[in-house]
């Protein structure tokens, strides 16, 4: 029972929304109505590095991702949705990997766990991945080859909604699970 309650609270899922008359506020990514909802794909990852700065970045990035809409046939850009990672947008410095696998401090450290979790949810939903990059070294939160590195204006995760439904991304996190 404990595992089930954690998964209900802490998964990223893609939810189809088929209402022809739905109203979408793109500035806040809020839907006003749904004709039907169906879960297309889910995935969760365990947060093992719990440094406060990294947890902040995961929470900020998850809030920016939550509620995003991908219309049928459209391509979604993780970087466009989450935006630049800097102090002004609420991100803090935490460990990131440079292109050679070296650890260093950089704004938004931890955001790649969000993109990797979303990547796996999209795969589980059968969506088309149009851009994805692997990290320069292994990460601990997904199995080898299942990560999605992002860096604003450099590397992006792009997903094409190849379904006939609009999709809504629902993302949440706590200090243990994304």
VENURTA-V977134 format. One line per field, one symbol per residue. ss: DSSP state (H for helix, E for strand, - for the rest). phi: phi as a letter, one per 20 degrees, with the letter a starting at -180 (. if undefined). A space follows every 10 residues. Layout:
ss=???
phi=???
//
This chain:
ss=-HHHHHHHH- -EEEEEE--- ---EE----E E-----EEEE EEE--E---- -HHHHHHHHH HHHHH---EE ----EEEHHH HH----HHH- --EEEEE--- --EEEEE--- HHHHHHHHHH HHHH---EEE E--------- ---------- E---E--EEE -----EEEEE ------E-
phi=.ffgffffec cecddfcdff dfdceffdld eebcebcbee acacceeded fgfffgffff ffffegnfdd fgnedddgff fenfdbffen edfbfcdefd neebebfngo ffffffffgf ffffemeeed baceffbfde ecfgndebfc bgmcccdcce eeeedfdded cbbcfdcd
//
